[in-house]
Amino acid sequence: MRVTKLLHTRYRLNDLERSVKFYREVLGLEEVRRHKSPRGSELVFLKAPLSEETIELCHFPNSGPVEVQPDLTHLAFEVESLAEFANHLEKLGLKYSDGPHLKPDGSGGFAFIDAPEGYEVELIQRSPAAKAATADGTTY
């Protein structure tokens, strides 16, 4: 027996609404559902427009405050243009925390932005050749 599909990834937070606002307004994710778990966790599920998998944002104060260690984990999202996304961030009063790091020909690259709570978000601009070469979007 083996697993068949990744469904979601959970990030526990101190301030649920602040993070939901970031993922919706800065990254453009869609809130697909919200509920309270049987043990009292407040849960919000979000997804990117072309993804099936969701991100589960969890607020569970009974387990103590969340302290995110540097470089512990990150989410990665594809963007059409890192330059255009930087313009979007600037309009929101934000900027990349690292990058952008572009390929010499400018066809692809990556950058990071810090989400509330200290989680990192990687933004990847893939070249047309890389998009054609990999079905899952991974560029190693």
VOPAGU-2260 file (C-alpha; in pm, 1 decimal, decimal comma):
REM VOPAGU-2260
SITE   aa  ch    i         X         Y         Z
SITE  MET   A    0       0,0       0,0       0,0
SITE  ARG   A    1     122,9     351,4     -75,5
SITE  VAL   A    2     -14,0     702,3     -75,2
SITE  THR   A    3    -174,1     821,9    -395,3
SITE  LYS   A    4    -193,0    1199,4    -378,9
SITE  LEU   A    5     -71,8    1502,0    -182,1
SITE  LEU   A    6    -377,8    1684,5     -50,2
SITE  HIS   A    7    -252,3    1970,0     165,6
SITE  THR   A    8      30,5    2111,1     372,9
SITE  ARG   A    9     -32,3    2266,9     714,8
SITE  TYR   A   10     127,3    2577,0     859,2
SITE  ARG   A   11      39,2    2663,1    1218,6
SITE  LEU   A   12      14,5    3035,0    1295,0
SITE  ASN   A   13     -27,2    3285,7    1573,3
SITE  ASP   A   14    -242,4    3529,6    1370,8
SITE  LEU   A   15    -472,0    3347,7    1131,3
SITE  GLU   A   16    -645,0    3646,5     972,0
SITE  ARG   A   17    -319,1    3833,2     905,9
SITE  SER   A   18    -181,7    3529,8     723,7
SITE  VAL   A   19    -503,7    3464,6     530,0
SITE  LYS   A   20    -491,7    3826,3     412,3
SITE  PHE   A   21    -129,0    3783,5     297,8
SITE  TYR   A   22    -192,9    3462,4     103,5
SITE  ARG   A   23    -507,0    3604,3     -58,4
SITE  GLU   A   24    -400,0    3962,5    -132,0
SITE  VAL   A   25     -26,1    3925,2    -191,5
SITE  LEU   A   26     -14,0    3582,7    -357,0
SITE  GLY   A   27    -366,3    3570,6    -499,7
SITE  LEU   A   28    -465,4    3238,1    -345,1
SITE  GLU   A   29    -831,0    3147,0    -317,0
SITE  GLU   A   30    -989,5    3052,7      14,7
SITE  VAL   A   31   -1169,6    2724,6     -51,9
SITE  ARG   A   32   -1300,0    2639,8     294,6
SITE  ARG   A   33   -1284,3    2733,3     659,4
SITE  HIS   A   34   -1390,3    2542,0     968,3
SITE  LYS   A   35   -1309,0    2450,1    1326,8
SITE  SER   A   36   -1161,8    2106,3    1396,9
SITE  PRO   A   37   -1303,7    1879,3    1669,3
SITE  ARG   A   38   -1015,2    1978,6    1899,9
SITE  GLY   A   39   -1075,5    2350,9    1843,3
SITE  SER   A   40    -821,3    2446,1    1576,2
SITE  GLU   A   41    -934,6    2719,9    1341,3
SITE  LEU   A   42    -851,9    2604,0     987,9
SITE  VAL   A   43    -847,6    2787,2     656,0
SITE  PHE   A   44    -766,9    2608,5     329,4
SITE  LEU   A   45    -631,6    2806,4      33,0
SITE  LYS   A   46    -515,5    2710,9    -315,9
SITE  ALA   A   47    -340,5    2857,2    -615,6
SITE  PRO   A   48    -552,0    2888,2    -932,2
SITE  LEU   A   49    -385,7    2603,3   -1124,2
SITE  SER   A   50    -323,3    2367,6    -828,1
SITE  GLU   A   51    -530,7    2093,4    -672,7
SITE  GLU   A   52    -331,0    2081,0    -347,8
SITE  THR   A   53    -421,8    2322,7     -72,3
SITE  ILE   A   54    -241,9    2500,4     207,6
SITE  GLU   A   55    -401,1    2457,9     548,4
SITE  LEU   A   56    -347,1    2754,6     777,2
SITE  CYS   A   57    -407,2    2654,3    1138,3
SITE  HIS   A   58    -457,5    2861,9    1450,4
SITE  PHE   A   59    -446,1    2652,4    1769,9
SITE  PRO   A   60    -350,9    2873,8    2063,9
SITE  ASN   A   61    -378,7    2586,7    2316,5
SITE  SER   A   62     -50,6    2443,9    2184,4
SITE  GLY   A   63     147,8    2759,9    2259,3
SITE  PRO   A   64     297,5    3030,8    2039,6
SITE  VAL   A   65     448,0    2951,0    1701,6
SITE  GLU   A   66     816,6    3032,2    1654,6
SITE  VAL   A   67     933,4    2966,6    1300,0
SITE  GLN   A   68    1302,7    2888,9    1271,9
SITE  PRO   A   69    1494,8    3051,0     984,8
SITE  ASP   A   70    1516,0    2834,9     672,4
SITE  LEU   A   71    1291,1    2566,9     825,8
SITE  THR   A   72    1048,9    2526,6     537,0
SITE  HIS   A   73     901,0    2715,7     246,4
SITE  LEU   A   74     626,4    2704,2     -12,2
SITE  ALA   A   75     714,0    2753,0    -379,0
SITE  PHE   A   76     483,4    2908,4    -637,7
SITE  GLU   A   77     527,7    2973,5   -1007,5
SITE  VAL   A   78     491,7    3328,6   -1139,9
SITE  GLU   A   79     496,5    3444,4   -1499,2
SITE  SER   A   80     745,9    3723,5   -1430,0
SITE  LEU   A   81     953,9    3801,6   -1122,3
SITE  ALA   A   82     982,6    4163,2   -1239,3
SITE  GLU   A   83     604,8    4200,0   -1267,1
SITE  PHE   A   84     556,9    4033,0    -929,6
SITE  ALA   A   85     810,5    4276,3    -778,6
SITE  ASN   A   86     597,2    4563,0    -914,7
SITE  HIS   A   87     290,6    4405,2    -753,0
SITE  LEU   A   88     477,6    4379,2    -421,7
SITE  GLU   A   89     593,8    4740,3    -443,7
SITE  LYS   A   90     232,6    4858,5    -481,8
SITE  LEU   A   91     157,4    4674,3    -156,1
SITE  GLY   A   92     458,5    4829,0      19,4
SITE  LEU   A   93     651,0    4500,0      13,1
SITE  LYS   A   94     968,3    4371,5    -149,6
SITE  TYR   A   95    1157,5    4048,5    -198,7
SITE  SER   A   96    1353,4    3932,0     104,6
SITE  ASP   A   97    1603,3    3753,9    -124,0
SITE  GLY   A   98    1653,0    3796,4    -497,0
SITE  PRO   A   99    1549,4    3794,7    -762,2
SITE  HIS   A  100    1819,0    3559,6    -887,1
SITE  LEU   A  101    1783,3    3537,0   -1264,0
SITE  LYS   A  102    1943,9    3307,5   -1518,1
SITE  PRO   A  103    2198,6    3493,9   -1733,3
SITE  ASP   A  104    1958,4    3497,7   -2029,5
SITE  GLY   A  105    1675,2    3632,1   -1809,9
SITE  SER   A  106    1448,8    3339,1   -1895,6
SITE  GLY   A  107    1397,9    3213,3   -1543,3
SITE  GLY   A  108    1494,5    3251,0   -1182,7
SITE  PHE   A  109    1366,0    3270,9    -828,0
SITE  ALA   A  110    1308,8    3507,0    -538,7
SITE  PHE   A  111    1174,9    3486,0    -183,5
SITE  ILE   A  112     929,2    3688,9      18,4
SITE  ASP   A  113     864,4    3647,5     389,8
SITE  ALA   A  114     509,7    3561,6     488,6
SITE  PRO   A  115     365,7    3658,2     825,0
SITE  GLU   A  116     493,4    3437,9    1107,5
SITE  GLY   A  117     833,8    3410,0     932,9
SITE  TYR   A  118     754,8    3138,7     680,0
SITE  GLU   A  119     933,7    3186,2     347,3
SITE  VAL   A  120     760,3    3183,8      10,3
SITE  GLU   A  121     966,5    3110,0    -299,6
SITE  LEU   A  122     853,3    3251,8    -632,5
SITE  ILE   A  123     983,6    3080,5    -943,1
SITE  GLN   A  124     985,3    3219,1   -1294,4
SITE  ARG   A  125    1038,7    2927,4   -1528,8
SITE  SER   A  126    1169,7    2952,5   -1880,5
SITE  PRO   A  127     949,2    2821,1   -2162,9
SITE  ALA   A  128    1199,2    2535,1   -2211,5
SITE  ALA   A  129    1179,6    2439,5   -1843,7
SITE  LYS   A  130     799,3    2445,2   -1852,7
SITE  ALA   A  131     802,9    2208,5   -2148,8
SITE  ALA   A  132    1065,8    1979,1   -1994,1
SITE  THR   A  133     896,1    1912,3   -1660,6
SITE  ALA   A  134     531,3    1837,9   -1603,0
SITE  ASP   A  135     537,3    1907,0   -1228,6
SITE  GLY   A  136     711,4    2244,1   -1246,3
SITE  THR   A  137    1020,0    2138,8   -1053,0
SITE  THR   A  138    1345,1    2302,0   -1158,9
SITE  TYR   A  139    1652,4    2150,3    -999,5
